[in-house]
Amino acid sequence: MSTISASTTSTTAFKITTDTTGTLVFQTGASPTTALTLDTSQNMGLGVVPSAWGANYKAFDIKRGSVFQNSTLNWAGLSNNAYNDGTNWIYKESTIARMFRIQNDQFEWFTAPSGTAGNAITFTQAMTLDANGRLGVARTSPGAQLDVLGAASTSAMRIVGNSGASIYVDLSGGGDNYYDATNNIFRNASGTERARIDSSGTLSLGVTPQTWTSLTPLQIKNAAFCGFTSGTTYISYVGSNWYYNSGDKYIGNGYATVYTQNNGTHNWFTSASGTAGNAITFNQAMLLDAGGRRTNPLQPGFLAYGLGVGSFNSGTGAAACLKGGTLRYNVGSGYDTTTGRFTAPVAGTYVFMAAILVESGTGRMEAALFINGSGTSLIALNGSGTTYDGPMLSATVNLAQNDYVTIGRVSGTAYSSPHPNTYFSAYLLG
């Protein structure tokens, strides 16, 4: 061993020694204490003996930290609690490990969980900055200027501002659009609102949304799309000029319509024109059930049989009409057994059918379809009267809402007792 000492007193201030392996040791102090070690591989340790780095590495170890370079792979970097033995990265101590590496023209950051001193490390590449300036978080090859891969249980990206400070994200590169994170509003450069998410979760595009309750919608101008769930009840809504706030209301002045999907059924609703903010009274215009059947309450239809003929035989015209009878069905409640009238709840084309049993031996009988008390040219039920004939009427007519229809006597005599063969029926064709 060779020793070089330097001192101004009897206490040694500086000492260099070389052991039998050729390692160069720099010592200081009276004891003395090793300050710097340079091993035969030209790896240096400050305050520590250099780790057993692989032949292709040159390193400077400072306690658990290291500065390294690999001449073969063109690596340079920094590591904490890690060195490379030429085959694997190895824990220096029993704790976590970290590494930053410059590889060719790329910057890379690595993490590893806590491990045992002397064991191999499995690094995870946590962040990458490539030669094109693209930053990848949890991406080894970023595909965009900022490419973030979030773990399933954590947020992919979060930007947090100090209390009271606004946060803006420029979406265009030219300042034309930005996100005001403080108010959850997307605006253009002049401050015009383009979209927002309010405190209730309502997403609106191009409009400040109405105050909704119970439903969480997407509102685009005066149109809305939203859903509702309660237990096993699932309802989807598409509405025009409609919002819900403890009841259905108009967004603006005018008509409102809503379409819903409700546990397998499809429903269409319409309303009269109204005033912004006022309550809406919807009418169900059409319904399709889960089997694809059209079963709308405003798709009226009825069948009444065994009709009474007392007033029918006692006069002529609209007042002398068939009444009463037994209702087989009366969808929409359009038929009134007391007056014998069918009143159209909605405008449309209706199909009417009727039959009257003629009194035997009374001769010819004629009856007509009366609309709003006026007879039509549809003269029917034209029987001979020689037997209990049952002539029939079938007619298709256009009705306005609230038009009413009766079957009135023109001439002849109907069978005096109510009979199932005397009936009146109608349904809305469309």
C-alpha positions as CSV (number, residue, x, y, z in Angstrom):
1,M,0.0,0.0,0.0
2,S,1.2,3.5,-0.8
3,T,0.4,6.5,1.3
4,I,0.6,10.3,0.6
5,S,0.0,12.6,3.5
6,A,-0.2,16.3,3.9
7,S,-0.4,18.3,7.1
8,T,0.4,21.7,8.6
9,T,0.3,20.3,12.1
10,S,0.9,17.0,13.8
11,T,-2.7,16.1,12.9
12,T,-3.1,14.6,9.4
13,A,-5.4,16.8,7.3
14,F,-5.2,14.9,4.0
15,K,-4.1,11.3,3.1
16,I,-4.2,9.3,-0.2
17,T,-3.7,5.6,0.0
18,T,-3.7,2.8,-2.6
19,D,-4.5,-0.7,-1.6
20,T,-3.2,-3.9,-3.2
21,T,-6.2,-3.9,-5.6
22,G,-5.3,-0.6,-7.0
23,T,-8.3,1.2,-5.5
24,L,-7.5,4.9,-4.7
25,V,-8.8,6.1,-1.4
26,F,-9.0,9.7,-0.2
27,Q,-9.1,10.2,3.5
28,T,-9.5,13.2,5.8
29,G,-9.3,14.0,9.4
30,A,-7.2,12.7,12.3
31,S,-8.8,9.3,12.5
32,P,-8.7,9.3,9.3
33,T,-12.1,9.0,7.6
34,T,-12.6,7.8,4.0
35,A,-14.0,10.7,2.0
36,L,-13.7,9.5,-1.6
37,T,-13.1,6.1,-3.3
38,L,-12.0,5.6,-6.9
39,D,-12.1,1.9,-7.8
40,T,-10.2,0.1,-10.5
41,S,-13.3,0.4,-12.9
42,Q,-13.0,4.2,-12.5
43,N,-16.3,4.4,-10.6
44,M,-16.2,6.9,-7.8
45,G,-18.0,6.9,-4.4
46,L,-18.3,10.0,-2.2
47,G,-18.6,8.9,1.4
48,V,-19.3,5.3,0.2
49,V,-17.5,2.5,-1.6
50,P,-18.8,2.5,-5.2
51,S,-21.4,-0.2,-6.1
52,A,-20.4,-3.1,-8.3
53,W,-21.5,-1.4,-11.6
54,G,-21.3,-3.4,-14.8
55,A,-18.3,-3.1,-17.1
56,N,-20.2,-0.8,-19.6
57,Y,-21.1,1.7,-16.8
58,K,-19.2,4.6,-15.3
59,A,-20.8,6.0,-12.2
60,F,-20.4,8.5,-9.3
61,D,-22.2,7.2,-6.2
62,I,-23.2,9.7,-3.4
63,K,-24.7,7.6,-0.6
64,R,-27.8,6.0,-2.2
65,G,-27.8,8.4,-5.2
66,S,-25.8,7.8,-8.4
67,V,-24.9,9.6,-11.6
68,F,-24.2,7.1,-14.4
69,Q,-23.4,6.7,-18.0
70,N,-23.5,3.6,-20.3
71,S,-21.2,3.9,-23.2
72,T,-22.6,0.9,-25.1
73,L,-26.3,1.8,-24.9
74,N,-25.7,5.6,-25.0
75,W,-27.4,6.0,-21.6
76,A,-26.9,8.7,-19.0
77,G,-28.9,9.4,-16.0
78,L,-29.6,9.6,-12.3
79,S,-30.6,6.8,-9.9
80,N,-31.7,6.6,-6.3
81,N,-31.1,3.3,-4.5
82,A,-30.3,1.5,-7.7
83,Y,-27.2,0.4,-9.6
84,N,-26.8,-1.8,-12.7
85,D,-24.5,-4.9,-12.4
86,G,-24.4,-5.3,-16.2
87,T,-27.5,-7.5,-16.3
88,N,-30.1,-6.2,-13.8
89,W,-30.8,-3.1,-11.8
90,I,-30.1,-3.9,-8.1
91,Y,-31.4,-2.4,-4.9
92,K,-28.6,-0.8,-2.8
93,E,-30.8,-0.7,0.3
94,S,-34.2,-2.2,1.3
95,T,-36.4,0.7,0.2
96,I,-38.0,2.2,-2.9
97,A,-36.0,2.9,-6.1
98,R,-36.2,5.7,-8.7
99,M,-34.3,6.5,-11.9
100,F,-34.1,9.2,-14.5
101,R,-32.5,8.3,-17.8
102,I,-31.5,10.1,-21.0
103,Q,-31.5,7.5,-23.8
104,N,-30.4,8.8,-27.2
105,D,-32.8,11.8,-27.7
106,Q,-35.4,10.8,-25.2
107,F,-36.0,11.5,-21.5
108,E,-37.4,8.8,-19.3
109,W,-38.6,8.6,-15.7
110,F,-38.9,5.2,-13.8
111,T,-40.3,4.1,-10.4
112,A,-40.1,0.8,-8.5
113,P,-41.7,-0.3,-5.2
114,S,-39.7,-1.1,-2.1
115,G,-37.5,-4.1,-2.3
116,T,-34.7,-6.0,-0.6
117,A,-31.0,-4.9,-0.8
118,G,-29.2,-7.0,-3.3
119,N,-32.3,-8.1,-5.2
120,A,-33.2,-7.2,-8.8
121,I,-35.4,-4.2,-9.5
122,T,-38.4,-4.2,-11.8
123,F,-38.8,-0.6,-12.9
124,T,-42.0,0.9,-14.4
125,Q,-41.6,3.7,-16.9
126,A,-43.7,6.4,-15.4
127,M,-43.1,9.3,-17.8
128,T,-41.5,9.9,-21.2
129,L,-40.5,13.1,-23.1
130,D,-39.6,12.2,-26.7
131,A,-37.5,14.0,-29.3
132,N,-40.7,15.7,-30.7
133,G,-41.5,17.3,-27.4
134,R,-44.4,14.9,-26.7
135,L,-44.9,14.1,-23.0
136,G,-46.3,10.7,-22.1
137,V,-47.5,10.0,-18.5
138,A,-47.6,6.2,-18.0
139,R,-46.8,6.1,-21.8
140,T,-43.6,4.8,-23.2
141,S,-44.3,6.1,-26.7
142,P,-46.5,9.2,-26.5
143,G,-48.9,9.8,-29.4
144,A,-49.8,13.4,-28.7
145,Q,-48.2,16.5,-27.2
146,L,-49.7,15.4,-23.8
147,D,-50.5,11.7,-23.7
148,V,-51.9,10.6,-20.3
149,L,-52.9,7.0,-19.4
150,G,-54.8,7.0,-16.1
151,A,-55.0,4.0,-13.8
152,A,-58.5,2.5,-13.4
153,S,-58.8,3.7,-9.8
154,T,-57.3,7.2,-10.2
155,S,-57.9,10.4,-12.3
156,A,-56.0,10.6,-15.6
157,M,-55.3,14.3,-15.3
158,R,-56.1,17.0,-12.7
159,I,-55.4,20.7,-12.8
160,V,-55.9,22.5,-9.5
161,G,-55.8,26.3,-8.9
162,N,-55.2,28.2,-5.8
163,S,-58.2,29.4,-3.8
164,G,-60.0,32.1,-5.8
165,A,-57.9,31.7,-8.9
166,S,-59.4,30.8,-12.3
167,I,-58.0,28.0,-14.3
168,Y,-57.9,28.2,-18.1
169,V,-57.0,25.6,-20.7
170,D,-56.4,26.8,-24.2
171,L,-58.0,24.2,-26.5
172,S,-57.0,25.7,-29.9
173,G,-53.4,26.9,-29.6
174,G,-54.6,30.3,-30.8
175,G,-56.6,31.4,-27.7
176,D,-59.9,31.1,-29.6
177,N,-61.4,28.6,-27.1
178,Y,-60.6,27.9,-23.5
179,Y,-62.0,26.1,-20.4
180,D,-62.8,28.2,-17.3
181,A,-62.4,25.4,-14.8
182,T,-63.4,27.7,-11.9
183,N,-67.0,28.0,-13.3
184,N,-67.0,24.8,-15.4
185,I,-67.6,26.9,-18.5
186,F,-66.1,26.6,-22.0
187,R,-65.8,30.0,-23.6
188,N,-64.3,31.5,-26.8
189,A,-61.7,34.2,-26.8
190,S,-64.3,37.0,-26.5
191,G,-65.8,35.3,-23.4
192,T,-68.9,34.0,-25.1
193,E,-70.2,30.9,-23.4
194,R,-70.1,27.7,-25.5
195,A,-70.8,25.0,-22.9
196,R,-71.1,24.6,-19.2
197,I,-71.6,22.0,-16.5
198,D,-73.5,23.4,-13.6
199,S,-73.5,22.3,-9.9
200,S,-76.3,19.9,-10.4
201,G,-74.5,18.1,-13.3
202,T,-76.5,19.6,-16.1
203,L,-74.4,19.9,-19.3
204,S,-75.5,22.7,-21.7
205,L,-74.3,23.7,-25.1
206,G,-74.7,27.2,-26.4
207,V,-77.1,28.2,-23.7
208,T,-77.3,29.0,-20.0
209,P,-79.4,26.0,-18.8
210,Q,-82.7,26.1,-16.9
211,T,-82.8,25.0,-13.3
212,W,-83.7,21.3,-13.5
213,T,-84.8,19.0,-10.6
214,S,-85.0,15.2,-10.4
215,L,-83.4,14.9,-13.9
216,T,-79.8,15.4,-15.1
217,P,-80.0,16.6,-18.7
218,L,-77.9,17.6,-21.7
219,Q,-79.5,20.8,-22.9
220,I,-78.7,22.1,-26.4
221,K,-80.4,25.4,-26.9
222,N,-84.1,24.6,-26.3
223,A,-83.7,20.8,-26.7
224,A,-83.0,18.4,-23.9
225,F,-81.8,14.8,-23.5
226,C,-81.9,13.2,-20.0
227,G,-82.4,10.0,-18.1
228,F,-84.1,9.0,-14.8
229,T,-83.5,5.9,-12.7
230,S,-85.3,4.7,-9.6
231,G,-85.0,1.1,-8.6
232,T,-85.8,-0.9,-11.7
233,T,-87.5,2.0,-13.4
234,Y,-85.4,3.4,-16.3
235,I,-86.7,6.4,-18.3
236,S,-85.0,8.3,-21.1
237,Y,-86.3,11.7,-22.3
238,V,-85.9,13.7,-25.5
239,G,-87.7,17.0,-25.3
240,S,-88.2,20.2,-27.3
241,N,-88.9,23.5,-25.5
242,W,-89.3,21.5,-22.2
243,Y,-87.6,21.3,-18.9
244,Y,-88.5,19.8,-15.5
245,N,-88.5,21.7,-12.3
246,S,-91.0,20.2,-9.9
247,G,-93.2,19.8,-12.9
248,D,-93.1,20.2,-16.7
249,K,-92.3,23.7,-17.9
250,Y,-91.7,25.7,-21.1
251,I,-88.1,26.8,-21.9
252,G,-89.3,29.5,-24.3
253,N,-92.6,30.7,-25.8
254,G,-94.2,28.2,-28.2
255,Y,-95.1,24.5,-28.4
256,A,-93.4,21.7,-26.4
257,T,-93.0,18.0,-27.2
258,V,-91.4,15.1,-25.3
259,Y,-90.5,11.5,-26.3
260,T,-89.8,9.0,-23.6
261,Q,-88.6,5.4,-23.4
262,N,-90.0,3.8,-20.2
263,N,-89.2,0.2,-19.3
264,G,-89.7,-1.1,-22.9
265,T,-92.5,1.3,-24.0
266,H,-92.2,4.3,-26.4
267,N,-94.3,7.4,-25.6
268,W,-94.9,10.6,-27.6
269,F,-96.4,13.7,-25.9
270,T,-97.5,17.1,-27.3
271,S,-98.8,20.3,-25.8
272,A,-100.4,23.5,-26.8
273,S,-98.3,26.7,-27.3
274,G,-97.3,28.2,-24.0
275,T,-95.3,30.9,-22.2
276,A,-91.7,30.5,-21.0
277,G,-91.5,29.3,-17.4
278,N,-95.2,28.3,-17.3
279,A,-96.4,24.8,-16.5
280,I,-97.1,22.4,-19.5
281,T,-100.1,20.2,-19.8
282,F,-99.0,17.3,-22.0
283,N,-101.3,15.1,-24.1
284,Q,-100.1,11.6,-25.0
285,A,-100.1,11.5,-28.8
286,M,-98.9,7.9,-29.3
287,L,-97.7,4.9,-27.4
288,L,-95.9,1.7,-28.5
289,D,-95.9,-1.0,-25.9
290,A,-93.0,-3.5,-25.3
291,G,-94.6,-5.8,-27.9
292,G,-94.6,-3.2,-30.6
293,R,-98.3,-2.6,-30.4
294,R,-99.7,0.9,-30.8
295,T,-101.9,1.3,-27.7
296,N,-102.2,5.1,-27.3
297,P,-105.0,6.5,-25.1
298,L,-105.5,9.2,-27.7
299,Q,-105.7,6.6,-30.4
300,P,-109.4,6.3,-29.7
301,G,-111.7,3.4,-30.5
302,F,-114.9,1.9,-29.2
303,L,-117.5,-0.8,-29.7
304,A,-121.1,-0.5,-28.3
305,Y,-123.7,-3.2,-29.0
306,G,-127.3,-3.9,-27.9
307,L,-128.1,-0.2,-28.6
308,G,-131.4,1.3,-27.5
309,V,-133.8,2.3,-30.3
310,G,-136.5,4.1,-28.4
311,S,-135.5,7.6,-29.5
312,F,-134.3,6.3,-32.8
313,N,-137.8,5.0,-33.8
314,S,-139.6,8.1,-32.5
315,G,-138.2,10.7,-34.8
316,T,-135.8,11.5,-37.6
317,G,-132.4,13.2,-38.0
318,A,-129.5,13.6,-35.6
319,A,-131.7,13.7,-32.5
320,A,-133.3,10.4,-33.4
321,C,-130.1,8.4,-32.7
322,L,-129.0,5.1,-31.3
323,K,-128.0,5.3,-27.6
324,G,-127.0,3.3,-24.7
325,G,-125.8,-0.3,-25.2
326,T,-123.0,-2.3,-23.7
327,L,-119.5,-1.1,-24.2
328,R,-117.0,-3.8,-25.3
329,Y,-114.2,-1.2,-25.2
330,N,-114.0,2.6,-25.2
331,V,-110.3,3.6,-25.5
332,G,-110.0,7.3,-24.9
333,S,-113.6,7.5,-23.5
334,G,-114.8,9.0,-26.8
335,Y,-118.3,7.4,-26.8
336,D,-121.0,8.6,-24.5
337,T,-123.8,6.0,-24.0
338,T,-126.2,8.6,-22.7
339,T,-126.1,10.8,-25.8
340,G,-125.1,8.2,-28.3
341,R,-122.3,10.5,-29.5
342,F,-118.7,9.7,-30.3
343,T,-116.6,12.8,-29.8
344,A,-113.2,12.9,-31.5
345,P,-110.5,13.8,-28.9
346,V,-108.0,14.5,-31.7
347,A,-108.3,15.5,-35.3
348,G,-107.7,12.7,-37.8
349,T,-109.2,10.1,-40.2
350,Y,-111.7,7.8,-38.5
351,V,-113.3,4.5,-39.6
352,F,-117.0,4.0,-38.5
353,M,-119.0,0.8,-38.6
354,A,-122.6,0.3,-37.6
355,A,-125.5,-2.2,-38.0
356,I,-129.2,-2.0,-37.1
357,L,-131.6,-4.9,-36.9
358,V,-134.7,-3.9,-38.9
359,E,-138.2,-4.8,-37.5
360,S,-139.7,-7.6,-39.5
361,G,-142.5,-6.6,-41.9
362,T,-142.0,-2.9,-41.5
363,G,-140.6,-2.3,-44.9
364,R,-137.5,-0.3,-46.0
365,M,-135.4,1.4,-43.4
366,E,-132.7,4.1,-43.9
367,A,-130.2,5.7,-41.5
368,A,-127.3,8.1,-41.9
369,L,-124.1,9.1,-40.2
370,F,-124.5,12.6,-38.7
371,I,-121.5,14.9,-38.0
372,N,-122.1,17.7,-35.5
373,G,-125.8,17.2,-36.1
374,S,-125.7,17.4,-39.9
375,G,-126.4,14.4,-42.1
376,T,-123.8,13.3,-44.6
377,S,-124.3,11.8,-48.0
378,L,-123.4,8.4,-46.5
379,I,-126.9,7.0,-46.5
380,A,-126.8,3.4,-45.3
381,L,-128.5,0.6,-43.4
382,N,-130.8,0.3,-46.4
383,G,-132.8,-2.9,-45.7
384,S,-136.1,-4.5,-47.1
385,G,-137.8,-5.0,-43.7
386,T,-139.4,-8.3,-44.8
387,T,-137.4,-10.2,-42.2
388,Y,-135.1,-9.2,-39.3
389,D,-132.5,-7.8,-41.7
390,G,-129.2,-6.4,-40.4
391,P,-127.8,-4.0,-43.0
392,M,-124.4,-2.5,-42.2
393,L,-122.6,0.9,-42.6
394,S,-118.9,1.4,-43.1
395,A,-117.5,4.9,-43.7
396,T,-114.2,6.7,-43.4
397,V,-114.4,10.4,-42.5
398,N,-112.1,13.2,-41.5
399,L,-112.9,14.8,-38.2
400,A,-111.6,17.9,-36.4
401,Q,-110.9,17.7,-32.7
402,N,-114.2,17.7,-30.7
403,D,-116.4,16.9,-33.8
404,Y,-119.1,14.5,-32.7
405,V,-120.8,11.7,-34.7
406,T,-124.2,9.9,-34.2
407,I,-126.2,7.3,-36.2
408,G,-129.6,8.9,-36.9
409,R,-132.8,7.6,-38.4
410,V,-134.0,8.7,-41.9
411,S,-136.9,6.4,-42.3
412,G,-138.2,2.9,-41.4
413,T,-138.3,1.1,-38.1
414,A,-135.6,-0.7,-36.1
415,Y,-136.2,-3.8,-34.1
416,S,-137.9,-2.5,-30.9
417,S,-135.8,-4.4,-28.4
418,P,-132.0,-3.9,-27.9
419,H,-130.2,-6.6,-29.8
420,P,-126.5,-7.6,-30.1
421,N,-126.8,-7.2,-33.8
422,T,-127.5,-3.5,-33.4
423,Y,-124.0,-1.9,-32.8
424,F,-121.9,1.2,-33.4
425,S,-118.1,1.2,-33.6
426,A,-115.2,3.5,-34.6
427,Y,-111.4,3.9,-34.4
428,L,-108.8,6.4,-35.4
429,L,-107.0,5.4,-38.6
430,G,-104.4,8.1,-38.3
